[in-house]
């Protein structure tokens, strides 16, 4: 399994158009790689899903490619139009950041390199509370590993 959720989190933290919109949480930003959010995380939060179906392989003589998928969701209060629009703004900034990103921006695990990304969304994220609004993107990462014969 290839887990790049911490690398995705680092990229979001280092992208000012996103991180500047997020509240501080324990000397960082409210970006989480697991659910649920801590009880003291109030306001707008971003969740990075675990690996979703990590495995479409394409093998060649010296190259192995793999498609992996992650969802990135943003949730916030739905109590005012301003808060609603802020969730929208973060979701669109996430989509702009992850769609066809410069391959040098996202650090990969050792031995792997990013070939390309495709972003789908933003789209409504599931909620079970009318007081919460959610938007998400789904990102396809094509990564490659060099292998010896």
C-alpha positions in Angstrom: 0.0 0.0 0.0 1.2 3.5 -0.9 0.0 6.1 1.6 0.5 9.7 0.5 -2.0 11.3 2.9 0.7 13.0 4.9 2.2 14.4 1.6 -1.2 15.7 0.6 -1.6 17.4 4.0 1.8 19.0 3.7 0.9 20.4 0.2 -2.3 21.8 1.6 -0.4 23.4 4.5 2.1 24.9 2.2 -0.5 26.3 -0.3 -1.3 29.8 1.0 -4.5 30.1 -1.0 -5.9 27.2 1.1 -4.1 27.4 4.5 -4.8 31.1 4.9 -8.6 30.3 4.9 -8.3 27.6 7.6 -8.5 28.1 11.3 -5.5 27.3 13.5 -5.6 24.1 15.4 -2.9 23.1 18.0 -0.1 25.1 16.3 -1.1 24.0 12.8 -4.2 24.2 10.6 -7.5 22.2 10.8 -6.4 19.5 8.3 -7.0 15.9 9.4 -6.0 12.6 7.8 -8.6 10.6 9.8 -12.2 11.0 11.0 -13.9 12.1 13.2 -12.4 15.5 13.9 -11.2 16.1 17.4 -14.1 17.5 19.6 -12.2 20.8 20.1 -11.8 21.4 16.3 -14.4 24.1 15.7 -15.3 25.8 12.5 -14.0 24.9 9.0 -12.0 21.7 8.7 -10.4 19.7 5.9 -10.3 15.9 5.8 -8.0 13.8 3.7 -9.4 10.3 3.1 -7.4 7.2 3.5 -6.4 5.5 0.2 -9.5 4.7 -1.9 -9.0 1.6 -4.0 -5.3 1.9 -4.6 -4.8 -0.3 -7.3 -4.8 -0.1 -10.9 -1.4 -1.3 -12.0 0.3 -0.9 -15.4 3.6 -2.8 -15.5 6.2 -2.4 -18.2 9.8 -3.8 -18.4 11.4 -1.3 -16.1 8.5 0.8 -14.9 5.5 0.1 -12.7 2.7 2.7 -12.7 -0.1 2.8 -10.2 -3.3 4.8 -10.0 -4.4 5.8 -6.5 -7.3 7.9 -5.3 -8.0 10.2 -2.4 -11.0 12.3 -1.5 -10.4 15.7 0.2 -13.4 17.1 1.9 -14.0 20.5 3.5 -16.8 21.0 6.1 -17.9 24.1 7.9 -20.9 25.7 9.6 -23.9 26.4 7.4 -25.2 29.2 9.7 -24.5 32.2 7.5 -24.0 32.9 3.8 -20.4 34.0 4.5 -19.5 30.6 6.2 -21.2 28.7 3.3 -19.2 30.6 0.7 -16.0 30.1 2.7 -16.4 26.3 2.4 -17.0 26.8 -1.3 -13.9 28.9 -1.6 -11.7 26.3 0.1 -13.2 23.5 -2.1 -12.4 25.4 -5.3 -8.9 26.3 -4.0 -8.3 22.6 -3.4 -9.6 21.7 -6.9 -7.3 24.3 -8.4 -4.3 23.1 -6.4 -4.7 19.3 -7.2 -5.8 19.3 -10.8 -2.8 18.7 -13.0 -0.4 20.0 -10.4 3.3 20.6 -11.1 4.8 17.1 -10.3 7.5 18.7 -8.2 5.0 20.2 -5.7 3.9 16.9 -4.2 6.6 14.8 -2.5 6.3 11.1 -3.1 7.4 8.1 -1.0 10.9 7.0 -1.7 11.2 5.1 -5.0 8.0 6.6 -6.5 7.4 9.7 -8.6 4.3 11.6 -9.5 3.3 11.3 -13.2 0.1 13.3 -13.2 -3.0 14.2 -11.2 -6.7 14.6 -12.2 -9.2 16.3 -9.9 -12.9 15.8 -10.0 -15.1 18.3 -8.3 -15.9 20.1 -6.1 -19.1 18.3 -5.4 -21.3 18.2 -2.4 -19.9 16.1 0.5 -22.1 13.9 2.6 -23.5 15.4 5.7 -26.3 14.3 8.1 -26.8 17.8 9.6 -28.4 20.8 7.9 -26.2 23.0 10.1 -23.0 21.7 8.4 -22.1 22.3 4.7 -19.6 20.1 3.0 -17.8 20.1 -0.4 -15.2 17.6 -1.6 -12.9 16.7 -4.5 -11.7 13.4 -5.6 -8.1 13.2 -6.9 -6.6 10.5 -9.1 -2.8 10.3 -8.7 -0.8 8.4 -11.3 2.5 7.4 -9.8 5.5 5.4 -11.2 8.2 3.3 -9.6 11.4 2.5 -11.4 12.3 -1.2 -11.0 15.4 -3.1 -12.0 15.3 -6.0 -14.4 
